Amino acid sequence: MVYLDKNEQFKKGLAVRTAVLDSDRVNKGIADADNDPFMAAFQQAATEWGWGMVWARPGLDRNIKSMLSVCLLAALDKPVELEHHIDGALRNGCTPEEIREVLLHVSVYAGVPAGLSAARVAKKYFDENKIHMAAAPKER
């Protein structure tokens, strides 16, 4: 049985979602949810609302939306989703240096433990994907 309603808003969201995030991972999650009445509701909501309504809106470039997502997921200490959105931020043109600076801001405003936890997620992701970054900028 198929549980996802692949309406126009869902299709719009899925197109944005697969452009921003790892399409293989997104497609697997959608395929799995299409056969799971429990998870289908969550995939439906995330794809229609988050991606089809919010991410598809004009007004902010995708790299800014990515940085906001990284910031919020770091502040909320959501490491699995944070890793996905670090990948998405890089796909949207953000640099590792910009991600580091965002995570430093998280440390100030959401607390050092949240910032350090997020920094560990980012560092692991960068190391595993052999992504190098410049040294921290010097103060002027």
N, C-alpha and C positions, 0 to 999 in steps of 0.2 A: 504494500500500500504506500502511496505517496502522500506525504504530510505537508509539504511546503506549497504555499499558494504563490506561484511564480507570476504574479501580476506585474503591471508596468512599473510600479514603484519599486518592487523587488528587483526587477531586471535592471532598472536604472542604478539602484544601489549596488547590485552585484558587479556591474561594469566598473563603477568607481572603486569598489573594494578590491577587485582583482587587479586594477591598475596600480593601486597604492601598496597593497600587501603581496606577499608571496602567493601567486595564483594557485600553485599546486596545493598549498595548505588550505587556502580558502575553498577551493573546489572540493577537497576531501571533506572538509567540515560540512559543506552544503550537502554533498552526497550522503554522508553519514546521517545528517539530520533529516534528510528526505525519507528515511526509513525508520525514524525514531520519533514517536509522538511527543515525548518529553522534550528533547532537544530542538525539535522543529520550531517550537514557539520562540525559543531564544534566538535561533538563527533568523527566523522571520523578522523579529523585532529589530535585531541588530542591523540586518541588511536593509530593511525598509526605512527605519527611523534614522539610525546612525549614519548609514552610507547613502541611502536614497534621498533623505531629507536634508540632513545637516552637511555631510561632506560634499554633496552635489550642489549646494547653494553657492551662488557667487558672493563676492564680498571679501573673502580671504583666499589668498593663494594656498595651494596644497602644502607647500613647505611650512607655512605658518600654522596651518591646521595640524600638521605633523608635530611641530614643536610644542603646540598646546597639548596634544595628546601625550607626548613624552612627558611633559611637565606634570600633567594631571595623574597619569598612571604611576609616575615615580612618587608623587606626593601621597597617593593612595596605597602605595606599596603593593602594586599588582605586577609582579615580575614576569609572568608569562605573557600577559598582554603588552607589557613594556617592551619586551624583546621583539615582538611582532612590529610594534610601532617604531622602534629604533631602525629596524630594517626598512620600514615604510618611509621614515624620515630621510634615510639615505637615498632611497629610490626617488624621493621628491626633491632631491637636490640639496638637502641639508648636509653639512659637513660634520665629521666627528668632533671637530673643535666646537662647533655650535652646540652640539648635543652635550658636550662636557660643560659648556657655559650654562646651559639650561639646567643641568643637574646641580651645578653650584648654586643657582638661584633656588632650586628646590630645597637645598640644604639650609639656606637662610630662612625661607618662608614656611617650609613644612617641617623642618627639623633635620638636624645632622643625621640621625639614624635613617630616615627615609632617603636622604640624599646619598648616603654611603651605600645603602642597599641597592639603589638604582645605579650608582656608579659601578658596583660589582657586576650587575647584569650587563651594563654597557661594555665594560672592560672584557668580560667573557665573550660577548658577541664579537667585539672587535678582534680579539685574539683568535677566536675560532675561524674568523673570516679573513684573517691576515690584513686587517685594515689598520693602517698606521696614521698617526696624527702628529701635528706640529706640537712643539712645547707650548706650555701656557704662555699667553702674552705677558710681556713685562709692563709694569705700571709706568705711566709717563710722568 
